[in-house]
Amino acid sequence: MTRILLIEDNADHAELIERSLKKGFGPIRLQVAASAEEAYQTLDGKKFDLILSDYYLPTSTFASSTE
């Protein structure tokens, strides 16, 4: 089963993305974080096969936070 972390602040978008991922990957284990800060907490001690991030988040972009 593919483990995916989705960083998305819009619940409707997260739901649409989840549906698309299930169509493409089949069974998945999806964890949704609504902010970069929440994503960092989620990443602590966990492994994911794929991390997808909304480019624009309310407080920062996840990409800029990883630099």
C-alpha positions in Angstrom: 0.0 0.0 0.0 1.4 3.4 -1.0 1.8 5.8 1.9 1.2 9.4 0.8 1.4 12.7 2.7 -0.7 15.4 1.2 -0.2 19.0 2.3 -3.3 20.9 1.4 -5.2 23.6 3.3 -8.4 23.3 1.3 -10.5 20.3 2.4 -12.5 20.1 -0.9 -9.2 20.0 -2.9 -7.8 17.4 -0.6 -10.9 15.2 -1.2 -10.6 15.6 -5.0 -6.9 14.8 -4.9 -7.6 11.7 -2.7 -10.1 10.4 -5.2 -7.6 10.9 -8.1 -4.8 9.2 -6.1 -7.0 6.2 -5.4 -7.9 5.8 -9.1 -4.2 6.0 -10.0 -2.6 4.0 -7.2 -5.4 1.8 -5.9 -5.4 1.3 -2.2 -3.5 4.1 -0.5 -2.8 5.3 3.0 -3.3 9.0 2.9 -2.4 11.5 5.6 -3.5 15.1 5.1 -1.7 18.0 6.7 -3.3 21.5 6.4 0.0 23.5 6.9 3.7 23.1 6.5 4.1 23.1 10.3 1.5 20.2 10.6 3.4 18.4 7.8 6.7 18.6 9.8 5.0 17.2 12.9 3.5 14.4 10.7 6.8 13.6 9.2 8.5 13.1 12.6 9.2 9.4 12.8 7.0 8.4 9.9 7.9 7.3 6.4 6.0 8.1 3.2 6.4 6.9 -0.3 5.2 10.2 -1.8 4.7 13.8 -0.5 2.5 16.1 -2.4 2.2 19.8 -1.4 -0.1 22.7 -2.3 2.4 25.2 -3.7 0.6 28.2 -1.9 -0.2 27.7 1.8 -1.6 30.4 4.1 1.6 30.9 6.1 4.3 29.7 3.7 5.0 27.2 0.9 6.2 23.8 1.9 9.0 24.0 -0.7 10.4 27.2 0.8 10.2 25.7 4.3 12.4 22.8 3.2 15.2 24.9 1.9 
